[in-house]
Amino acid sequence: MRSFARGQGPTGPMAAINTRCLDEVDAATLNVRHFDGKSL
């Protein structure tokens, strides 16, 4: 598992951050936006 990733999204460059790797962030309290990358 990596702490972050960079890639190309449908509208340009994007970055994804694994919030579980950040100090003082409770991932359970964040709003989640699901994304189906497999269907691209």
Residue frames relative to the residue before (quaternion, step in Angstrom):
aa qw qx qy qz dx dy dz
M 1.0000 0.0000 0.0000 0.0000 0.00 0.00 0.00
R 0.2285 -0.7762 0.5768 0.1121 3.55 -0.95 0.92
S 0.5391 -0.6414 0.4434 0.3183 3.55 -1.19 0.52
F 0.8006 -0.0122 0.0009 0.5991 3.60 1.17 -0.46
A 0.1128 -0.7733 0.6186 0.0821 3.54 -1.32 0.26
R 0.2157 -0.7413 0.6199 0.1400 3.54 -1.23 0.55
G 0.1200 0.8040 -0.5748 0.0936 3.55 -1.09 0.65
Q 0.5275 -0.5925 0.4969 0.3517 3.52 -1.33 -0.24
G 0.1798 -0.7909 0.5795 0.0800 3.55 -0.66 1.12
P 0.7240 -0.4439 0.2955 0.4375 3.59 -1.26 0.09
T 0.7649 0.3148 -0.1858 0.5304 3.60 1.16 -0.51
G 0.7776 -0.2688 0.1523 0.5476 3.60 1.21 0.27
P 0.7846 -0.3090 0.2254 0.4880 3.56 -1.28 -0.28
M 0.0289 -0.7951 0.6057 0.0030 3.55 -1.14 0.68
A 0.1716 -0.7472 0.6289 0.1292 3.55 -1.32 0.29
A 0.1487 -0.7619 0.6251 0.0815 3.54 -1.16 0.71
I 0.1397 -0.7952 0.5883 0.0439 3.56 -0.91 0.95
N 0.3498 -0.7041 0.5787 0.2169 3.55 -0.92 0.96
T 0.2937 -0.8073 0.4875 0.1560 3.59 -0.19 1.28
R 0.5601 0.5973 -0.3979 0.4138 3.60 1.20 -0.33
C 0.6431 0.5143 -0.3182 0.4697 3.60 1.27 -0.28
L 0.6105 0.5648 -0.3463 0.4340 3.61 1.26 -0.14
D 0.4522 -0.6684 0.5193 0.2813 3.56 -0.97 0.88
E 0.8548 0.1789 -0.1439 0.4654 3.55 -1.21 0.65
V 0.5918 0.5036 -0.4043 0.4823 3.63 1.11 0.58
D 0.2001 -0.7605 0.6096 0.1001 3.54 -0.80 1.07
A 0.3429 -0.7844 0.4824 0.1853 3.59 -0.19 1.29
A 0.6069 0.5772 -0.3529 0.4170 3.60 1.11 -0.57
T 0.6873 0.4808 -0.2859 0.4634 3.61 1.16 -0.42
L 0.5766 0.6077 -0.3715 0.4003 3.61 1.26 -0.14
N 0.4691 -0.6241 0.5378 0.3183 3.56 -1.22 0.56
V 0.2433 -0.7885 0.5541 0.1095 3.56 -0.81 1.04
R 0.1023 -0.7511 0.6490 0.0649 3.55 -1.01 0.89
H 0.2745 -0.7896 0.5310 0.1382 3.56 -0.36 1.27
F 0.0855 -0.7901 0.6069 0.0100 3.55 -1.10 0.79
D 0.2430 -0.7757 0.5703 0.1185 3.57 -0.79 1.05
G 0.1216 -0.8338 0.5378 0.0268 3.57 0.11 1.30
K 0.5675 0.6136 -0.3792 0.3971 3.57 1.15 -0.49
S 0.7004 0.4880 -0.2646 0.4487 3.59 1.04 -0.73
L 0.4762 0.6906 -0.4414 0.3185 3.61 1.19 -0.06
